[in-house]
Amino acid sequence: MTDAAKALVLPDILDLKAAGPLQADLLAHRGCDLVLDASGVQRLGGLCLQVLLAARGTWRNDGVNLRLGSVSQAWGEQWAAFGAPDFNTEGALA
């Protein structure tokens, strides 16, 4: 990741209503190295999880970095409960 990486603070609630705006926020940063700040996330829903996993694949295909920065305990627990791969691991979505 370069020094020019941008940061995107994720909303506290990533539920069905947040999926569309999350997708739009991510697409607005497409092509740029991006760090996601999930430190305030209290709820992670399945649709937003899918949006994030799709974005991870898109960024990898574009040859730019999309990484997690700080995460809340709730994020970690809910991400693990879905059985999702480590977001920052290369090849996790292969």
Contacts in CASP RR format, 6 or more apart in sequence:
PFRMAT RR
TARGET T0000
AUTHOR 0000-0000-0000
METHOD contacts of the structure
MODEL  1
MTDAAKALVLPDILDLKAAGPLQADLLAHRGCDLVLDASGVQRLGGLCLQ
VLLAARGTWRNDGVNLRLGSVSQAWGEQWAAFGAPDFNTEGALA
1 33 0 8 1.000
1 35 0 8 1.000
1 65 0 8 1.000
1 67 0 8 1.000
2 33 0 8 1.000
2 65 0 8 1.000
4 32 0 8 1.000
4 33 0 8 1.000
5 32 0 8 1.000
5 33 0 8 1.000
5 34 0 8 1.000
5 35 0 8 1.000
5 65 0 8 1.000
6 29 0 8 1.000
6 32 0 8 1.000
6 33 0 8 1.000
6 34 0 8 1.000
6 35 0 8 1.000
7 34 0 8 1.000
7 35 0 8 1.000
7 36 0 8 1.000
7 37 0 8 1.000
8 25 0 8 1.000
8 26 0 8 1.000
8 29 0 8 1.000
8 34 0 8 1.000
8 35 0 8 1.000
8 36 0 8 1.000
8 37 0 8 1.000
9 37 0 8 1.000
9 40 0 8 1.000
10 22 0 8 1.000
10 36 0 8 1.000
10 37 0 8 1.000
10 38 0 8 1.000
10 40 0 8 1.000
10 41 0 8 1.000
11 18 0 8 1.000
11 21 0 8 1.000
11 22 0 8 1.000
11 41 0 8 1.000
12 40 0 8 1.000
12 41 0 8 1.000
12 42 0 8 1.000
12 43 0 8 1.000
13 41 0 8 1.000
13 42 0 8 1.000
13 43 0 8 1.000
14 22 0 8 1.000
14 41 0 8 1.000
14 43 0 8 1.000
14 44 0 8 1.000
14 45 0 8 1.000
14 48 0 8 1.000
14 49 0 8 1.000
15 43 0 8 1.000
15 45 0 8 1.000
15 47 0 8 1.000
15 48 0 8 1.000
16 45 0 8 1.000
16 47 0 8 1.000
18 48 0 8 1.000
19 47 0 8 1.000
19 48 0 8 1.000
19 50 0 8 1.000
19 51 0 8 1.000
20 51 0 8 1.000
22 48 0 8 1.000
22 51 0 8 1.000
22 52 0 8 1.000
23 51 0 8 1.000
23 55 0 8 1.000
26 34 0 8 1.000
26 51 0 8 1.000
26 52 0 8 1.000
26 55 0 8 1.000
30 58 0 8 1.000
30 59 0 8 1.000
30 62 0 8 1.000
31 59 0 8 1.000
31 62 0 8 1.000
31 64 0 8 1.000
32 64 0 8 1.000
33 64 0 8 1.000
33 65 0 8 1.000
33 66 0 8 1.000
34 59 0 8 1.000
34 64 0 8 1.000
34 65 0 8 1.000
34 66 0 8 1.000
34 67 0 8 1.000
35 67 0 8 1.000
35 68 0 8 1.000
35 69 0 8 1.000
36 52 0 8 1.000
36 66 0 8 1.000
36 67 0 8 1.000
36 68 0 8 1.000
36 69 0 8 1.000
36 87 0 8 1.000
37 69 0 8 1.000
37 70 0 8 1.000
38 68 0 8 1.000
38 69 0 8 1.000
38 70 0 8 1.000
38 71 0 8 1.000
38 72 0 8 1.000
38 75 0 8 1.000
39 69 0 8 1.000
39 70 0 8 1.000
39 71 0 8 1.000
39 72 0 8 1.000
40 72 0 8 1.000
40 75 0 8 1.000
41 71 0 8 1.000
41 72 0 8 1.000
41 74 0 8 1.000
41 75 0 8 1.000
42 72 0 8 1.000
42 74 0 8 1.000
43 74 0 8 1.000
43 78 0 8 1.000
44 74 0 8 1.000
44 75 0 8 1.000
44 78 0 8 1.000
44 79 0 8 1.000
44 82 0 8 1.000
45 78 0 8 1.000
46 82 0 8 1.000
49 79 0 8 1.000
49 82 0 8 1.000
49 84 0 8 1.000
52 87 0 8 1.000
53 84 0 8 1.000
53 93 0 8 1.000
55 66 0 8 1.000
56 66 0 8 1.000
56 87 0 8 1.000
56 92 0 8 1.000
56 93 0 8 1.000
57 66 0 8 1.000
57 93 0 8 1.000
59 65 0 8 1.000
59 66 0 8 1.000
60 66 0 8 1.000
60 90 0 8 1.000
60 91 0 8 1.000
60 93 0 8 1.000
67 87 0 8 1.000
67 88 0 8 1.000
68 87 0 8 1.000
68 88 0 8 1.000
71 79 0 8 1.000
79 87 0 8 1.000
85 92 0 8 1.000
85 93 0 8 1.000
86 92 0 8 1.000
END
